[in-house]
C-alpha cells in the first residue's frame, strides 16, 4: 500500500524537477554561444522532451491512482481493464489532456479531475513559456 504512494511522490518529484530545470535553465552560456546556429533545434528538442516527460509523468500518476480507486471512466461507464489496458488508458488520457484536445471519451473521477486540470494548465502554458524563453535569449545575445 505504501509503494503506490512512493511511486506517486517520485513521479511528482521528476515532473516538478523537469519543469523547474526548464524555468531555471543552467545552460545559458551554451545556448547563447550557439544561438544563431542551433537554437531552434535545441528549443524544439527541449520542448518535445518536456512534453514527453509531462505526458508520461501524468500518465503514471493516473495509473498509480487507479490502484487507489481514483479511476478513469470510459464513455460514462466503469470498465474493468487489465494492467496493460489501464496503462494505455492513462497515457492516452494524459496526452489528450496535456495537448488540450479533450475528446471527452475518458473522464477522471474524484481528485483525478483536479490533477487533469493542472496537466491541462501546464500544456496550455508551456508553448508561451518557450516563446518567452526565445525572446529573453534573443534580447541577451543582442546586448552582448
TAVEN-V250484 format. One record per residue. N is the residue number from 1. PHI is phi in whole degrees, -180 to 180 (* if undefined). NEAR is the number of other C-alpha atoms within 10 Angstrom. D_LAST is the distance of its C-alpha to the last C-alpha in Angstrom with 2 decimals. Layout:
# TAVEN-V250484
<<N:PHI:NEAR:D_LAST> <N:PHI:NEAR:D_LAST>>
This chain:
# TAVEN-V250484
<<1:*:7:55.39> <2:-80:7:52.58> <3:-63:9:50.90> <4:-59:16:49.78> <5:-72:14:48.17> <6:-65:12:46.38> <7:-62:14:45.08> <8:-58:19:44.07> <9:-66:13:42.11> <10:-64:14:40.44> <11:-64:21:39.38> <12:-62:17:38.07> <13:-63:13:36.08> <14:-63:14:34.52> <15:-62:18:33.67> <16:-62:14:32.18> <17:-64:12:30.20> <18:-63:16:28.80> <19:-67:17:27.71> <20:-63:11:26.28> <21:-63:11:24.26> <22:-66:17:22.91> <23:-69:12:21.92> <24:-106:10:20.50> <25:-57:12:18.78> <26:-97:10:18.61> <27:-107:10:16.83> <28:-62:10:13.29> <29:-63:10:11.94> <30:-63:10:14.31> <31:-66:18:13.46> <32:-70:17:9.73> <33:-68:12:10.93> <34:-105:12:13.69> <35:-56:16:12.29> <36:-76:11:13.67> <37:-90:10:16.81> <38:-129:12:18.24> <39:-65:18:16.77> <40:-65:13:19.71> <41:-68:10:22.21> <42:-62:14:20.76> <43:-64:16:20.88> <44:-62:12:24.39> <45:-65:12:25.68> <46:-67:14:24.39> <47:-63:17:25.88> <48:-61:12:29.07> <49:-65:13:29.34> <50:-63:16:28.88> <51:-62:18:31.56> <52:-65:14:33.86> <53:-62:17:33.54> <54:-66:25:34.27> <55:-59:25:37.08> <56:-70:18:38.81> <57:-62:23:38.24> <58:-68:27:39.88> <59:-59:23:42.48> <60:-67:20:43.43> <61:-62:24:43.66> <62:-62:27:46.08> <63:-65:24:47.99> <64:-64:23:48.34> <65:-69:19:49.41> <66:-65:18:52.02> <67:-74:13:53.91> <68:-96:12:54.04> <69:91:10:55.62> <70:-93:17:52.52> <71:-121:23:52.75> <72:-100:26:51.66> <73:-104:17:54.43> <74:-101:14:54.83> <75:53:11:56.28> <76:76:11:57.66> <77:-121:10:59.77> <78:-77:10:59.52> <79:-125:11:59.70> <80:-84:9:60.24> <81:-126:11:57.85> <82:-72:9:57.45> <83:-63:12:54.54> <84:-63:10:52.93> <85:-62:11:53.58> <86:-66:20:52.02> <87:-63:18:48.84> <88:-62:15:48.71> <89:-61:20:49.31> <90:-64:26:46.68> <91:-68:21:43.95> <92:-62:16:44.98> <93:-62:25:44.98> <94:-62:25:41.58> <95:-65:23:40.08> <96:-65:17:41.78> <97:-73:25:40.66> <98:-62:25:37.02> <99:-86:16:36.65> <100:53:16:38.50> <101:-79:11:41.24> <102:59:15:44.02> <103:-62:10:47.11> <104:89:14:49.40> <105:-75:11:51.57> <106:-125:19:50.63> <107:-129:19:50.27> <108:-84:19:49.69> <109:-122:13:52.21> <110:70:11:51.74> <111:-65:12:48.48> <112:-59:18:47.26> <113:-65:14:46.68> <114:-67:12:44.18> <115:-63:15:42.44> <116:-64:19:42.27> <117:-64:15:40.83> <118:-65:15:37.96> <119:-66:22:37.30> <120:-63:20:37.33> <121:-64:15:34.88> <122:-63:19:32.44> <123:-63:20:32.97> <124:-79:15:32.35> <125:-86:11:29.13> <126:-54:16:27.40> <127:-60:12:26.35> <128:-65:11:24.88> <129:-65:15:22.94> <130:-68:17:21.50> <131:-63:11:20.52> <132:-61:12:18.82> <133:-63:16:16.94> <134:-63:16:15.80> <135:-64:11:14.67> <136:-62:11:12.78> <137:-68:16:10.91> <138:-65:15:10.39> <139:-66:11:9.00> <140:-68:11:6.52> <141:-71:13:5.47> <142:-74:8:5.54> <143:-70:7:3.80> <144:-88:6:0.00>>
